[in-house]
Amino acid sequence: METAQNLLKKAQEDIQPFIHRTPVLTSRLIDEISGAELYFKCENFQRMGAFKMRGAANAILNLPEEKRKKGVVTHSSGNFAQALSLAAKNIGIPAYIVMPDTAPEVKKAAVRTYGGKITECPSTLKDREETANKIQDETGATFIHPSNDLDVIYGQGTAALELLQDFPDLDYVVCPVGGGGLIAGTALAVKYFGRNCKCYGAEPMEADDAWRSLQTGKIETNETANTMADGLKTHLGDKNFPIILENVSDIIRVSEEEIFQALKLIWERMKIVVEPSSSTALAAVLREKELFRNKKTGIIISGGNVDLSRLPF
């Protein structure tokens, strides 16, 4: 069986034609404020505007030819819907996207632009899953989970792999935690390609299921998730959680005010568009200054797909 190390390298080679190798930015001012040496891996410059393009492309490319031709299906109201649609379009297969009828029009429009075939349904998880199952039965398409799928996880891990290839002597890599695909992939990249490097997650206090899951050793969920980091409201899954449990040093929880201040800092000082979910990683470093003091720290900026009408500024 192939090792995680080899599967990460293979994912990097396979998806290369379909993604951007995103830039790494630094900010002397933010370094001074944080007391750390920060390297921002800017997945907001990724195709379709987020890291999810990596996992979507890798998952499709790992399907056998027969299955691939019949297309892929997922349920998502956000970045993965766009990522799977664009990756499928580039690879030349259909993508069926189940979206809740409450999803913003701007997100539906983006999915259509990338060629995704949308089916709307009520916003409960049960309705989403049933609708996706129905499409699978009718079309023979393969279901791809946005975060709880090993091929998706290896794809997402290529962002940290690139970061560590550019800066091999990082002490820490910090990334946001939502459904767990990004942090699981990041933790594997840190384990196999870092040098004494540790992986930390960042999560809103208002949606701290992953932090609680690390405490109890089983997957916890949120009753409510009242956070501006709307990309981080999803729960961990049975494929990514064991990886996180074994390889993530800790998850740092941050308040809504800390997320907001970090977001403002990135927009004002780095002059880049990032979504609130992305700013949680910087918020975590600013909250735990002693931990990161004088350390070379990579920060995964997960995406920049902002609904401009809902910005907190």
N, C-alpha and C positions, 0 to 999 in steps of 0.2 A: 504494500500500500504506500502511495506517495506521502511524503511528510508535508506538514503545514508549510515548512520552509520552501520546499519545491513548488507547492501549489501557489504560494504567493508570487514566486518568480515567474511561474508559468502564466498566472493571471496578468502580471505586468506585461509580459511579451504579447499575449493574445489580444489584450484590449488596446494596445498602443495605437493602432490605426483609427480607433473610434473615440479617443479622448484627447484632451490637452494635457501636457505635462505642465502643471500650474506653477506660477512663480512663488518664491518665498520672499516675503517682505520683512523689513525690520524698521523700528522706530526708536531713534535715540531718546526722544522725549518719554515714550512709554517705558523704555528700559529704566530711565531715571525714576519715574513714578513707582515702578514695581520693584526696583532694586535687583532685577534679574536681567539676563541677556535673552531676549525673546526672538523667536523665528516663526513668523506667521505663514503657514502653508495655505495659500489662498484658493480654496476650492470654490469660492464665489466667482472665480474666473473659469471654472470648468464649463464644458458644454452643458447646456440647459441650466447652468447657474448653481450646481451643487454636486457634492461628491457622489451622489447616488448614481450618476452616469456610469461610474466604474463598476459597481456591483451588478447593475442591470445588463451591461454589455457582457460581463464575464458569465453571468447565469445563462444568457442566451447562447453564447459561444460554446458552452459546455453541454448543451443539449445534443443528442444524436440527430443526425440529418433528418431522419423521418419525422421525429417529433418537432424539430425546429420549423419545418415547412408549414406545419399546422398552426403555428403562432403561439403567442404567450398571453396569459391573462393575469391580472392582479387587481386587488382593491386598494385604492389610495386616493386621498383627496389632495395630495400635495406633490412634493418633489419626486417621489418614486413613480407616480403616474406619468409625469413628464419624462423622466429618465427612461422608463421602459418603452414608452412610445417612440422616443428619438432613437434609442439603441435598436429597436426592432426595425424602424424605418431604414436606418443605415445598413443593417444586415439584410434587409429585404424580405421581412416576414410581417404578418399582421400582429397588432397588439390590441387586445380587448381590455378596456379599463372600466372597472366598476367604481363609480364615484357617488358619494352621498348627495341627495338632491339639495342639501344645504351648502354644498361646496361653492366658494365664490366663483362668479362668472369668469373672472380673470384667470382662474386656474383651469377651468373647463376649456377656455379659449386657447390657453397654452398647450393643453393636451391635444386639442384638435389640430393646432398648427404643426405639431410633431407627428401627426398621422394616426393618433390613437383613436380607436372606435369606442366611444363612451356609452355605457349603460348606467342610467341613474337608478338609485334605489333609496329607501329610507336609511337614515344614518346609523342605525344600530349595527353592531358587529355581526349579529345573527343574519340580518338582511344582506349585508355585504357578502358574507360567506356563501349564503344560499344562492345569491345572484351569480357569483363567480363559479360556483359548482355547476349551475345550469348552463352557463356559457361553455364550460369545459365539456359537458355532455354533448352539447349541440355542435361544437366546432372541433373537438379533439385537441384544443389548445392546452398547453402546459401551464399550471399555476406557478407563479413565482412570488414568493413572499418578500415584502420590502426589506426585511431585516433578519428573519429567522430561517436563513437558507445558507448553506456552507459556501456555495459558489458566489453568492452575493457578499458574504463576509470576506472571502479572499479578495474579491474585487475592491471592496471598500478599504481593505488594508493596504492597497497599493499607494494610497496618498501618503501614509506614514513611511512606507518603504522608500518612496522618492525623496521624502524629507530627510531620511537617514542616509540615503546615498549622497545627498548634497551636503549634509552636516552630520558626519558619522559620530561625532563626540558629544552629542546631546546627552544631558543628564536626565531630562524628563520629556515626555510628550503628553500633552493634555488635550482632551477632546470632549465635545458635548455627548451626553447620553440620552437617547430617546428609546428607540426600539432595540438597541444593542448591537446592530450590525456594524456600525462604524467603530465603536470602542472595542468590540471583539477582534475585528480585523487589525485595528491599530495596535492592540495588545500583542497580537501574534507577530506583527512586524517589529515591534520593540523587542520582543523576546529573541527573535532569530537574527535581527539585523542591527540591533543597538549594541553598544559596548557599556555594560553596567548601567543601562538606561531603564527608567521605570515609567510605567503608564498610569496616568491618573484620569479619572472622568470628572465632568462637571455637570451638575444637575440643579434645576430650580427646586427650592424648598417646597414650592407649591405642587410639584410633581416628582416626589423623591422616592418613587418605587424601586429604582435600581439601588439607591443607597440602602434602603430597608432590606432589599433582597440580599445584599452583601452581609448585613447584620444577622439575618435569620438563616441564610443558606438555602432559602427556597424563593421561588418567584413571587414577589408581592405585586399588588396592583394599587391604583389610585381610585378612591371614591370620587374625588373631584380633582381638577387640574387647572386652576385658575392662574395661568401664567402667560406672559407675553411671548414666551419662547414656544410658540405653537407647534413647532416641529418636534418637541420633546415630550409630547403627551402620551406616546405609545408605550407599551410594556415590553419587557424582555421576553425571550422565547426559549424553548427547551434546547435549541441548538447553540445559541450564542451565550446563554447564561453559564454553562460549565466553563467555557473559555474565559469569560469575564471573572468568574469566581477564582479561577486558578492563576490568572495572569495580570489582573488589575490591582495595583497597590492600594488604591482607595478611590472613593468618589467624594468630591467636595461639593457641598450644597451651598447655593447662593440665593440671596433674596432678590425680589423683583427690582428693588432700588439698585442693587449691585449690578444686575443684568443691564438695567437702563444706563447706568453711569459708564459701564464698559462699552456699551453700544455707542454712546455719545463720543467717547474717547476715540474709538476706531474711526467713526465717520469724520470727526473734526480733525484728528491729527494724522490719520493715514490716508484720508481722502478716498476711501473705498466704501462701496455699498455692501453691507453685510446684514443678514437677518438677525433678529434677537437671539435665536437659538445659538448662532455662532459666537455671540459675545459672552456666553456663559463660561467658556474656557478662559478667556482673559479675566473675567470676574473672579474665577476661582483662584487664579494666580495673585490677584490683588488682595483677595481675602486672606490668603495664607502666605503672607509676605516672608515670614521667617523660613518656611519650608523651601521657597524658591529663591531665596536671597543668593545672589552671585552665581546662580546655576544657569547653565545653557538649557533653555526650555523651548521645545517646539509646541506651537499652538495650531491645532487644525481649525481653520476657519471653514465651517462646513458648507456654507452656501450664502447666496445673496439674493434669493427670490423674495423680495419684500413687497407686500401689499402697501403701496404708497399711501393709500387712503387711511391706513390704520397705523401709521408710524406714531410712536409715543412722544415724539419731539413736539 
